[in-house]
Amino acid sequence: MTRALFVWLHRWTRLLMAAFLIIVGLTGSLLAFWGELNHWLTPELFPGPRPGVEFDPAKLARHGR
């Protein structure tokens, strides 16, 4: 009776831990690509290049004086 209980408990504990580790692994791998996924899911938050002249940063620094 006691052995059967421990076998049952061990089996379900392993299954629950495996499910938890799979979920943690999948969500962790999604977080590694958060920037790319965010850009793909919400492109309206990332506008494209704007028209105009692009200045050199050194030229802008000299102009600011």
PDB file of N, H, CA, C and O in Angstrom:
ATOM      1  N   MET A   1       0.818  -1.188   0.000  1.00  0.00           N
ATOM      2  CA  MET A   1       0.000   0.000   0.000  1.00  0.00           C
ATOM      3  C   MET A   1       0.869   1.261   0.000  1.00  0.00           C
ATOM      4  O   MET A   1       0.640   2.164  -0.805  1.00  0.00           O
ATOM      5  N   THR A   2       1.843   1.333   0.875  1.00  0.00           N
ATOM      6  H   THR A   2       2.029   0.599   1.528  1.00  0.00           H
ATOM      7  CA  THR A   2       2.697   2.503   0.964  1.00  0.00           C
ATOM      8  C   THR A   2       3.553   2.643  -0.283  1.00  0.00           C
ATOM      9  O   THR A   2       3.732   3.748  -0.794  1.00  0.00           O
ATOM     10  N   ARG A   3       4.085   1.526  -0.777  1.00  0.00           N
ATOM     11  H   ARG A   3       3.939   0.628  -0.362  1.00  0.00           H
ATOM     12  CA  ARG A   3       4.921   1.580  -1.983  1.00  0.00           C
ATOM     13  C   ARG A   3       4.099   2.057  -3.168  1.00  0.00           C
ATOM     14  O   ARG A   3       4.578   2.881  -3.948  1.00  0.00           O
ATOM     15  N   ALA A   4       2.898   1.574  -3.324  1.00  0.00           N
ATOM     16  H   ALA A   4       2.510   0.905  -2.690  1.00  0.00           H
ATOM     17  CA  ALA A   4       2.037   1.997  -4.437  1.00  0.00           C
ATOM     18  C   ALA A   4       1.733   3.490  -4.343  1.00  0.00           C
ATOM     19  O   ALA A   4       1.681   4.175  -5.364  1.00  0.00           O
ATOM     20  N   LEU A   5       1.534   3.989  -3.150  1.00  0.00           N
ATOM     21  H   LEU A   5       1.576   3.433  -2.320  1.00  0.00           H
ATOM     22  CA  LEU A   5       1.282   5.418  -2.967  1.00  0.00           C
ATOM     23  C   LEU A   5       2.494   6.239  -3.389  1.00  0.00           C
ATOM     24  O   LEU A   5       2.348   7.253  -4.072  1.00  0.00           O
ATOM     25  N   PHE A   6       3.682   5.814  -2.990  1.00  0.00           N
ATOM     26  H   PHE A   6       3.801   4.990  -2.435  1.00  0.00           H
ATOM     27  CA  PHE A   6       4.893   6.550  -3.359  1.00  0.00           C
ATOM     28  C   PHE A   6       5.167   6.474  -4.854  1.00  0.00           C
ATOM     29  O   PHE A   6       5.643   7.447  -5.439  1.00  0.00           O
ATOM     30  N   VAL A   7       4.881   5.353  -5.478  1.00  0.00           N
ATOM     31  H   VAL A   7       4.495   4.562  -5.003  1.00  0.00           H
ATOM     32  CA  VAL A   7       5.049   5.239  -6.928  1.00  0.00           C
ATOM     33  C   VAL A   7       4.093   6.203  -7.634  1.00  0.00           C
ATOM     34  O   VAL A   7       4.494   6.911  -8.558  1.00  0.00           O
ATOM     35  N   TRP A   8       2.851   6.231  -7.206  1.00  0.00           N
ATOM     36  H   TRP A   8       2.525   5.656  -6.455  1.00  0.00           H
ATOM     37  CA  TRP A   8       1.862   7.138  -7.786  1.00  0.00           C
ATOM     38  C   TRP A   8       2.280   8.598  -7.582  1.00  0.00           C
ATOM     39  O   TRP A   8       2.213   9.402  -8.512  1.00  0.00           O
ATOM     40  N   LEU A   9       2.707   8.932  -6.372  1.00  0.00           N
ATOM     41  H   LEU A   9       2.761   8.279  -5.617  1.00  0.00           H
ATOM     42  CA  LEU A   9       3.136  10.297  -6.060  1.00  0.00           C
ATOM     43  C   LEU A   9       4.355  10.693  -6.883  1.00  0.00           C
ATOM     44  O   LEU A   9       4.424  11.811  -7.394  1.00  0.00           O
ATOM     45  N   HIS A  10       5.303   9.795  -7.014  1.00  0.00           N
ATOM     46  H   HIS A  10       5.247   8.887  -6.599  1.00  0.00           H
ATOM     47  CA  HIS A  10       6.518  10.063  -7.779  1.00  0.00           C
ATOM     48  C   HIS A  10       6.180  10.279  -9.251  1.00  0.00           C
ATOM     49  O   HIS A  10       6.716  11.192  -9.879  1.00  0.00           O
ATOM     50  N   ARG A  11       5.313   9.465  -9.798  1.00  0.00           N
ATOM     51  H   ARG A  11       4.877   8.723  -9.288  1.00  0.00           H
ATOM     52  CA  ARG A  11       4.935   9.578 -11.205  1.00  0.00           C
ATOM     53  C   ARG A  11       4.278  10.927 -11.492  1.00  0.00           C
ATOM     54  O   ARG A  11       4.653  11.589 -12.459  1.00  0.00           O
ATOM     55  N   TRP A  12       3.319  11.347 -10.690  1.00  0.00           N
ATOM     56  H   TRP A  12       3.014  10.809  -9.904  1.00  0.00           H
ATOM     57  CA  TRP A  12       2.622  12.603 -10.923  1.00  0.00           C
ATOM     58  C   TRP A  12       3.500  13.813 -10.631  1.00  0.00           C
ATOM     59  O   TRP A  12       3.368  14.851 -11.279  1.00  0.00           O
ATOM     60  N   THR A  13       4.384  13.682  -9.670  1.00  0.00           N
ATOM     61  H   THR A  13       4.491  12.839  -9.144  1.00  0.00           H
ATOM     62  CA  THR A  13       5.314  14.772  -9.395  1.00  0.00           C
ATOM     63  C   THR A  13       6.241  14.989 -10.586  1.00  0.00           C
ATOM     64  O   THR A  13       6.503  16.129 -10.970  1.00  0.00           O
ATOM     65  N   ARG A  14       6.738  13.901 -11.170  1.00  0.00           N
ATOM     66  H   ARG A  14       6.526  12.975 -10.857  1.00  0.00           H
ATOM     67  CA  ARG A  14       7.597  14.015 -12.352  1.00  0.00           C
ATOM     68  C   ARG A  14       6.842  14.649 -13.517  1.00  0.00           C
ATOM     69  O   ARG A  14       7.393  15.502 -14.213  1.00  0.00           O
ATOM     70  N   LEU A  15       5.601  14.249 -13.740  1.00  0.00           N
ATOM     71  H   LEU A  15       5.153  13.556 -13.175  1.00  0.00           H
ATOM     72  CA  LEU A  15       4.825  14.808 -14.846  1.00  0.00           C
ATOM     73  C   LEU A  15       4.551  16.296 -14.646  1.00  0.00           C
ATOM     74  O   LEU A  15       4.640  17.071 -15.597  1.00  0.00           O
ATOM     75  N   LEU A  16       4.227  16.696 -13.445  1.00  0.00           N
ATOM     76  H   LEU A  16       4.156  16.066 -12.671  1.00  0.00           H
ATOM     77  CA  LEU A  16       3.988  18.113 -13.172  1.00  0.00           C
ATOM     78  C   LEU A  16       5.265  18.942 -13.326  1.00  0.00           C
ATOM     79  O   LEU A  16       5.233  20.046 -13.869  1.00  0.00           O
ATOM     80  N   MET A  17       6.377  18.406 -12.847  1.00  0.00           N
ATOM     81  H   MET A  17       6.403  17.509 -12.406  1.00  0.00           H
ATOM     82  CA  MET A  17       7.646  19.127 -12.994  1.00  0.00           C
ATOM     83  C   MET A  17       8.054  19.220 -14.461  1.00  0.00           C
ATOM     84  O   MET A  17       8.582  20.245 -14.891  1.00  0.00           O
ATOM     85  N   ALA A  18       7.816  18.161 -15.229  1.00  0.00           N
ATOM     86  H   ALA A  18       7.388  17.328 -14.879  1.00  0.00           H
ATOM     87  CA  ALA A  18       8.144  18.192 -16.655  1.00  0.00           C
ATOM     88  C   ALA A  18       7.306  19.245 -17.375  1.00  0.00           C
ATOM     89  O   ALA A  18       7.827  19.990 -18.204  1.00  0.00           O
ATOM     90  N   ALA A  19       6.017  19.311 -17.066  1.00  0.00           N
ATOM     91  H   ALA A  19       5.593  18.705 -16.392  1.00  0.00           H
ATOM     92  CA  ALA A  19       5.159  20.323 -17.683  1.00  0.00           C
ATOM     93  C   ALA A  19       5.627  21.727 -17.317  1.00  0.00           C
ATOM     94  O   ALA A  19       5.669  22.612 -18.172  1.00  0.00           O
ATOM     95  N   PHE A  20       5.972  21.931 -16.066  1.00  0.00           N
ATOM     96  H   PHE A  20       5.937  21.212 -15.372  1.00  0.00           H
ATOM     97  CA  PHE A  20       6.466  23.233 -15.625  1.00  0.00           C
ATOM     98  C   PHE A  20       7.756  23.602 -16.358  1.00  0.00           C
ATOM     99  O   PHE A  20       7.900  24.736 -16.815  1.00  0.00           O
ATOM    100  N   LEU A  21       8.684  22.671 -16.476  1.00  0.00           N
ATOM    101  H   LEU A  21       8.567  21.749 -16.105  1.00  0.00           H
ATOM    102  CA  LEU A  21       9.950  22.967 -17.137  1.00  0.00           C
ATOM    103  C   LEU A  21       9.769  23.222 -18.630  1.00  0.00           C
ATOM    104  O   LEU A  21      10.497  24.028 -19.210  1.00  0.00           O
ATOM    105  N   ILE A  22       8.819  22.556 -19.254  1.00  0.00           N
ATOM    106  H   ILE A  22       8.227  21.902 -18.783  1.00  0.00           H
ATOM    107  CA  ILE A  22       8.544  22.818 -20.669  1.00  0.00           C
ATOM    108  C   ILE A  22       7.997  24.226 -20.841  1.00  0.00           C
ATOM    109  O   ILE A  22       8.408  24.939 -21.756  1.00  0.00           O
ATOM    110  N   ILE A  23       7.079  24.634 -19.979  1.00  0.00           N
ATOM    111  H   ILE A  23       6.745  24.054 -19.236  1.00  0.00           H
ATOM    112  CA  ILE A  23       6.516  25.984 -20.058  1.00  0.00           C
ATOM    113  C   ILE A  23       7.599  27.030 -19.813  1.00  0.00           C
ATOM    114  O   ILE A  23       7.657  28.035 -20.522  1.00  0.00           O
ATOM    115  N   VAL A  24       8.445  26.809 -18.834  1.00  0.00           N
ATOM    116  H   VAL A  24       8.398  25.992 -18.259  1.00  0.00           H
ATOM    117  CA  VAL A  24       9.525  27.756 -18.547  1.00  0.00           C
ATOM    118  C   VAL A  24      10.492  27.840 -19.722  1.00  0.00           C
ATOM    119  O   VAL A  24      10.945  28.929 -20.074  1.00  0.00           O
ATOM    120  N   GLY A  25      10.808  26.711 -20.324  1.00  0.00           N
ATOM    121  H   GLY A  25      10.439  25.826 -20.038  1.00  0.00           H
ATOM    122  CA  GLY A  25      11.711  26.711 -21.473  1.00  0.00           C
ATOM    123  C   GLY A  25      11.128  27.434 -22.675  1.00  0.00           C
ATOM    124  O   GLY A  25      11.834  28.187 -23.345  1.00  0.00           O
ATOM    125  N   LEU A  26       9.858  27.217 -22.955  1.00  0.00           N
ATOM    126  H   LEU A  26       9.284  26.605 -22.410  1.00  0.00           H
ATOM    127  CA  LEU A  26       9.231  27.884 -24.094  1.00  0.00           C
ATOM    128  C   LEU A  26       9.115  29.392 -23.889  1.00  0.00           C
ATOM    129  O   LEU A  26       9.410  30.165 -24.800  1.00  0.00           O
ATOM    130  N   THR A  27       8.692  29.807 -22.718  1.00  0.00           N
ATOM    131  H   THR A  27       8.452  29.178 -21.978  1.00  0.00           H
ATOM    132  CA  THR A  27       8.575  31.245 -22.481  1.00  0.00           C
ATOM    133  C   THR A  27       9.949  31.911 -22.431  1.00  0.00           C
ATOM    134  O   THR A  27      10.096  33.060 -22.849  1.00  0.00           O
ATOM    135  N   GLY A  28      10.941  31.207 -21.931  1.00  0.00           N
ATOM    136  H   GLY A  28      10.822  30.274 -21.592  1.00  0.00           H
ATOM    137  CA  GLY A  28      12.291  31.767 -21.926  1.00  0.00           C
ATOM    138  C   GLY A  28      12.843  31.931 -23.326  1.00  0.00           C
ATOM    139  O   GLY A  28      13.524  32.915 -23.616  1.00  0.00           O
ATOM    140  N   SER A  29      12.555  30.974 -24.201  1.00  0.00           N
ATOM    141  H   SER A  29      12.001  30.175 -23.966  1.00  0.00           H
ATOM    142  CA  SER A  29      13.032  31.105 -25.576  1.00  0.00           C
ATOM    143  C   SER A  29      12.287  32.216 -26.305  1.00  0.00           C
ATOM    144  O   SER A  29      12.856  32.856 -27.190  1.00  0.00           O
ATOM    145  N   LEU A  30      11.031  32.458 -25.955  1.00  0.00           N
ATOM    146  H   LEU A  30      10.568  31.938 -25.237  1.00  0.00           H
ATOM    147  CA  LEU A  30      10.312  33.589 -26.543  1.00  0.00           C
ATOM    148  C   LEU A  30      10.905  34.917 -26.082  1.00  0.00           C
ATOM    149  O   LEU A  30      10.977  35.869 -26.859  1.00  0.00           O
ATOM    150  N   LEU A  31      11.324  34.983 -24.833  1.00  0.00           N
ATOM    151  H   LEU A  31      11.265  34.210 -24.202  1.00  0.00           H
ATOM    152  CA  LEU A  31      11.914  36.224 -24.324  1.00  0.00           C
ATOM    153  C   LEU A  31      13.238  36.549 -25.004  1.00  0.00           C
ATOM    154  O   LEU A  31      13.614  37.717 -25.099  1.00  0.00           O
ATOM    155  N   ALA A  32      13.948  35.529 -25.477  1.00  0.00           N
ATOM    156  H   ALA A  32      13.643  34.580 -25.400  1.00  0.00           H
ATOM    157  CA  ALA A  32      15.204  35.781 -26.173  1.00  0.00           C
ATOM    158  C   ALA A  32      14.980  36.548 -27.468  1.00  0.00           C
ATOM    159  O   ALA A  32      15.869  37.265 -27.928  1.00  0.00           O
ATOM    160  N   PHE A  33      13.797  36.402 -28.059  1.00  0.00           N
ATOM    161  H   PHE A  33      13.075  35.820 -27.685  1.00  0.00           H
ATOM    162  CA  PHE A  33      13.480  37.081 -29.310  1.00  0.00           C
ATOM    163  C   PHE A  33      12.395  38.139 -29.113  1.00  0.00           C
ATOM    164  O   PHE A  33      11.605  38.387 -30.024  1.00  0.00           O
ATOM    165  N   TRP A  34      12.346  38.763 -27.942  1.00  0.00           N
ATOM    166  H   TRP A  34      12.987  38.562 -27.202  1.00  0.00           H
ATOM    167  CA  TRP A  34      11.296  39.712 -27.621  1.00  0.00           C
ATOM    168  C   TRP A  34      11.266  40.891 -28.592  1.00  0.00           C
ATOM    169  O   TRP A  34      10.189  41.290 -29.034  1.00  0.00           O
ATOM    170  N   GLY A  35      12.408  41.446 -28.927  1.00  0.00           N
ATOM    171  H   GLY A  35      13.283  41.121 -28.568  1.00  0.00           H
ATOM    172  CA  GLY A  35      12.448  42.600 -29.822  1.00  0.00           C
ATOM    173  C   GLY A  35      11.895  42.280 -31.195  1.00  0.00           C
ATOM    174  O   GLY A  35      11.086  43.036 -31.733  1.00  0.00           O
ATOM    175  N   GLU A  36      12.324  41.168 -31.766  1.00  0.00           N
ATOM    176  H   GLU A  36      12.982  40.554 -31.330  1.00  0.00           H
ATOM    177  CA  GLU A  36      11.852  40.775 -33.082  1.00  0.00           C
ATOM    178  C   GLU A  36      10.362  40.450 -33.068  1.00  0.00           C
ATOM    179  O   GLU A  36       9.636  40.827 -33.987  1.00  0.00           O
ATOM    180  N   LEU A  37       9.903  39.752 -32.031  1.00  0.00           N
ATOM    181  H   LEU A  37      10.493  39.445 -31.284  1.00  0.00           H
ATOM    182  CA  LEU A  37       8.485  39.422 -31.935  1.00  0.00           C
ATOM    183  C   LEU A  37       7.638  40.677 -31.748  1.00  0.00           C
ATOM    184  O   LEU A  37       6.566  40.797 -32.340  1.00  0.00           O
ATOM    185  N   ASN A  38       8.112  41.602 -30.935  1.00  0.00           N
ATOM    186  H   ASN A  38       8.983  41.505 -30.454  1.00  0.00           H
ATOM    187  CA  ASN A  38       7.386  42.837 -30.702  1.00  0.00           C
ATOM    188  C   ASN A  38       7.276  43.652 -31.990  1.00  0.00           C
ATOM    189  O   ASN A  38       6.222  44.215 -32.283  1.00  0.00           O
ATOM    190  N   HIS A  39       8.353  43.712 -32.748  1.00  0.00           N
ATOM    191  H   HIS A  39       9.209  43.254 -32.510  1.00  0.00           H
ATOM    192  CA  HIS A  39       8.342  44.432 -34.016  1.00  0.00           C
ATOM    193  C   HIS A  39       7.392  43.765 -35.011  1.00  0.00           C
ATOM    194  O   HIS A  39       6.714  44.455 -35.773  1.00  0.00           O
ATOM    195  N   TRP A  40       7.337  42.453 -35.010  1.00  0.00           N
ATOM    196  H   TRP A  40       7.888  41.893 -34.391  1.00  0.00           H
ATOM    197  CA  TRP A  40       6.474  41.707 -35.928  1.00  0.00           C
ATOM    198  C   TRP A  40       5.004  41.832 -35.537  1.00  0.00           C
ATOM    199  O   TRP A  40       4.139  41.943 -36.406  1.00  0.00           O
ATOM    200  N   LEU A  41       4.713  41.815 -34.225  1.00  0.00           N
ATOM    201  H   LEU A  41       5.415  41.725 -33.519  1.00  0.00           H
ATOM    202  CA  LEU A  41       3.325  41.859 -33.775  1.00  0.00           C
ATOM    203  C   LEU A  41       2.730  43.270 -33.781  1.00  0.00           C
ATOM    204  O   LEU A  41       1.526  43.433 -33.978  1.00  0.00           O
ATOM    205  N   THR A  42       3.568  44.289 -33.565  1.00  0.00           N
ATOM    206  H   THR A  42       4.546  44.156 -33.405  1.00  0.00           H
ATOM    207  CA  THR A  42       3.073  45.669 -33.506  1.00  0.00           C
ATOM    208  C   THR A  42       3.906  46.574 -34.406  1.00  0.00           C
ATOM    209  O   THR A  42       4.657  47.410 -33.904  1.00  0.00           O
ATOM    210  N   PRO A  43       3.792  46.426 -35.714  1.00  0.00           N
ATOM    211  CA  PRO A  43       4.613  47.254 -36.612  1.00  0.00           C
ATOM    212  C   PRO A  43       4.244  48.737 -36.568  1.00  0.00           C
ATOM    213  O   PRO A  43       5.059  49.581 -36.941  1.00  0.00           O
ATOM    214  N   GLU A  44       3.024  49.070 -36.117  1.00  0.00           N
ATOM    215  H   GLU A  44       2.362  48.385 -35.814  1.00  0.00           H
ATOM    216  CA  GLU A  44       2.645  50.482 -36.062  1.00  0.00           C
ATOM    217  C   GLU A  44       3.431  51.255 -35.007  1.00  0.00           C
ATOM    218  O   GLU A  44       3.472  52.485 -35.053  1.00  0.00           O
ATOM    219  N   LEU A  45       4.047  50.565 -34.068  1.00  0.00           N
ATOM    220  H   LEU A  45       4.013  49.567 -34.031  1.00  0.00           H
ATOM    221  CA  LEU A  45       4.854  51.238 -33.051  1.00  0.00           C
ATOM    222  C   LEU A  45       6.270  51.536 -33.534  1.00  0.00           C
ATOM    223  O   LEU A  45       7.017  52.252 -32.867  1.00  0.00           O
ATOM    224  N   PHE A  46       6.642  50.988 -34.693  1.00  0.00           N
ATOM    225  H   PHE A  46       6.035  50.406 -35.235  1.00  0.00           H
ATOM    226  CA  PHE A  46       7.989  51.149 -35.225  1.00  0.00           C
ATOM    227  C   PHE A  46       7.898  51.777 -36.615  1.00  0.00           C
ATOM    228  O   PHE A  46       7.899  51.063 -37.618  1.00  0.00           O
ATOM    229  N   PRO A  47       7.818  53.107 -36.682  1.00  0.00           N
ATOM    230  CA  PRO A  47       7.703  53.737 -38.002  1.00  0.00           C
ATOM    231  C   PRO A  47       8.983  53.554 -38.810  1.00  0.00           C
ATOM    232  O   PRO A  47      10.072  53.391 -38.259  1.00  0.00           O
ATOM    233  N   GLY A  48       8.824  53.584 -40.113  1.00  0.00           N
ATOM    234  H   GLY A  48       7.940  53.716 -40.560  1.00  0.00           H
ATOM    235  CA  GLY A  48       9.965  53.420 -41.011  1.00  0.00           C
ATOM    236  C   GLY A  48      10.813  54.672 -41.076  1.00  0.00           C
ATOM    237  O   GLY A  48      10.645  55.589 -40.272  1.00  0.00           O
ATOM    238  N   PRO A  49      11.723  54.710 -42.032  1.00  0.00           N
ATOM    239  CA  PRO A  49      12.579  55.902 -42.169  1.00  0.00           C
ATOM    240  C   PRO A  49      11.749  57.117 -42.566  1.00  0.00           C
ATOM    241  O   PRO A  49      10.776  57.009 -43.313  1.00  0.00           O
ATOM    242  N   ARG A  50      12.151  58.265 -42.053  1.00  0.00           N
ATOM    243  H   ARG A  50      12.940  58.352 -41.446  1.00  0.00           H
ATOM    244  CA  ARG A  50      11.427  59.507 -42.328  1.00  0.00           C
ATOM    245  C   ARG A  50      12.141  60.277 -43.438  1.00  0.00           C
ATOM    246  O   ARG A  50      13.361  60.188 -43.576  1.00  0.00           O
ATOM    247  N   PRO A  51      11.384  61.027 -44.220  1.00  0.00           N
ATOM    248  CA  PRO A  51      12.026  61.815 -45.272  1.00  0.00           C
ATOM    249  C   PRO A  51      12.819  62.972 -44.669  1.00  0.00           C
ATOM    250  O   PRO A  51      12.471  63.504 -43.615  1.00  0.00           O
ATOM    251  N   GLY A  52      13.866  63.338 -45.348  1.00  0.00           N
ATOM    252  H   GLY A  52      14.148  62.906 -46.205  1.00  0.00           H
ATOM    253  CA  GLY A  52      14.677  64.457 -44.890  1.00  0.00           C
ATOM    254  C   GLY A  52      16.149  64.165 -45.079  1.00  0.00           C
ATOM    255  O   GLY A  52      16.535  63.133 -45.628  1.00  0.00           O
ATOM    256  N   VAL A  53      16.957  65.090 -44.614  1.00  0.00           N
ATOM    257  H   VAL A  53      16.643  65.928 -44.168  1.00  0.00           H
ATOM    258  CA  VAL A  53      18.404  64.969 -44.753  1.00  0.00           C
ATOM    259  C   VAL A  53      18.966  64.391 -43.467  1.00  0.00           C
ATOM    260  O   VAL A  53      18.604  64.820 -42.371  1.00  0.00           O
ATOM    261  N   GLU A  54      19.842  63.426 -43.607  1.00  0.00           N
ATOM    262  H   GLU A  54      20.136  63.078 -44.497  1.00  0.00           H
ATOM    263  CA  GLU A  54      20.490  62.837 -42.434  1.00  0.00           C
ATOM    264  C   GLU A  54      21.856  63.496 -42.260  1.00  0.00           C
ATOM    265  O   GLU A  54      22.692  63.475 -43.164  1.00  0.00           O
ATOM    266  N   PHE A  55      22.064  64.076 -41.092  1.00  0.00           N
ATOM    267  H   PHE A  55      21.385  64.094 -40.358  1.00  0.00           H
ATOM    268  CA  PHE A  55      23.313  64.769 -40.823  1.00  0.00           C
ATOM    269  C   PHE A  55      24.304  63.863 -40.126  1.00  0.00           C
ATOM    270  O   PHE A  55      23.931  62.929 -39.416  1.00  0.00           O
ATOM    271  N   ASP A  56      25.554  64.152 -40.338  1.00  0.00           N
ATOM    272  H   ASP A  56      25.858  64.910 -40.915  1.00  0.00           H
ATOM    273  CA  ASP A  56      26.634  63.457 -39.659  1.00  0.00           C
ATOM    274  C   ASP A  56      26.661  63.917 -38.202  1.00  0.00           C
ATOM    275  O   ASP A  56      26.538  65.114 -37.946  1.00  0.00           O
ATOM    276  N   PRO A  57      26.819  63.003 -37.239  1.00  0.00           N
ATOM    277  CA  PRO A  57      26.827  63.428 -35.825  1.00  0.00           C
ATOM    278  C   PRO A  57      27.924  64.445 -35.502  1.00  0.00           C
ATOM    279  O   PRO A  57      27.714  65.331 -34.674  1.00  0.00           O
ATOM    280  N   ALA A  58      29.093  64.331 -36.146  1.00  0.00           N
ATOM    281  H   ALA A  58      29.263  63.611 -36.819  1.00  0.00           H
ATOM    282  CA  ALA A  58      30.169  65.288 -35.882  1.00  0.00           C
ATOM    283  C   ALA A  58      29.770  66.681 -36.369  1.00  0.00           C
ATOM    284  O   ALA A  58      30.064  67.679 -35.712  1.00  0.00           O
ATOM    285  N   LYS A  59      29.106  66.746 -37.509  1.00  0.00           N
ATOM    286  H   LYS A  59      28.867  65.935 -38.043  1.00  0.00           H
ATOM    287  CA  LYS A  59      28.664  68.032 -38.044  1.00  0.00           C
ATOM    288  C   LYS A  59      27.613  68.656 -37.126  1.00  0.00           C
ATOM    289  O   LYS A  59      27.622  69.867 -36.902  1.00  0.00           O
ATOM    290  N   LEU A  60      26.715  67.836 -36.599  1.00  0.00           N
ATOM    291  H   LEU A  60      26.707  66.853 -36.781  1.00  0.00           H
ATOM    292  CA  LEU A  60      25.714  68.352 -35.673  1.00  0.00           C
ATOM    293  C   LEU A  60      26.369  68.863 -34.379  1.00  0.00           C
ATOM    294  O   LEU A  60      25.936  69.868 -33.815  1.00  0.00           O
ATOM    295  N   ALA A  61      27.401  68.173 -33.922  1.00  0.00           N
ATOM    296  H   ALA A  61      27.753  67.357 -34.380  1.00  0.00           H
ATOM    297  CA  ALA A  61      28.091  68.604 -32.690  1.00  0.00           C
ATOM    298  C   ALA A  61      28.785  69.935 -32.910  1.00  0.00           C
ATOM    299  O   ALA A  61      28.762  70.797 -32.032  1.00  0.00           O
ATOM    300  N   ARG A  62      29.419  70.120 -34.101  1.00  0.00           N
ATOM    301  H   ARG A  62      29.438  69.420 -34.814  1.00  0.00           H
ATOM    302  CA  ARG A  62      30.075  71.390 -34.395  1.00  0.00           C
ATOM    303  C   ARG A  62      29.044  72.517 -34.545  1.00  0.00           C
ATOM    304  O   ARG A  62      29.311  73.654 -34.156  1.00  0.00           O
ATOM    305  N   HIS A  63      27.903  72.217 -35.091  1.00  0.00           N
ATOM    306  H   HIS A  63      27.686  71.294 -35.408  1.00  0.00           H
ATOM    307  CA  HIS A  63      26.868  73.212 -35.306  1.00  0.00           C
ATOM    308  C   HIS A  63      26.246  73.679 -33.991  1.00  0.00           C
ATOM    309  O   HIS A  63      25.756  74.805 -33.902  1.00  0.00           O
ATOM    310  N   GLY A  64      26.264  72.846 -33.001  1.00  0.00           N
ATOM    311  H   GLY A  64      26.662  71.931 -33.073  1.00  0.00           H
ATOM    312  CA  GLY A  64      25.646  73.168 -31.711  1.00  0.00           C
ATOM    313  C   GLY A  64      26.408  74.177 -30.896  1.00  0.00           C
ATOM    314  O   GLY A  64      25.855  74.733 -29.947  1.00  0.00           O
ATOM    315  N   ARG A  65      27.668  74.440 -31.227  1.00  0.00           N
ATOM    316  H   ARG A  65      28.118  73.988 -31.997  1.00  0.00           H
ATOM    317  CA  ARG A  65      28.463  75.391 -30.433  1.00  0.00           C
ATOM    318  C   ARG A  65      28.095  76.792 -30.663  1.00  0.00           C
ATOM    319  O   ARG A  65      28.683  77.691 -30.061  1.00  0.00           O
TER     320      ARG A  65
END
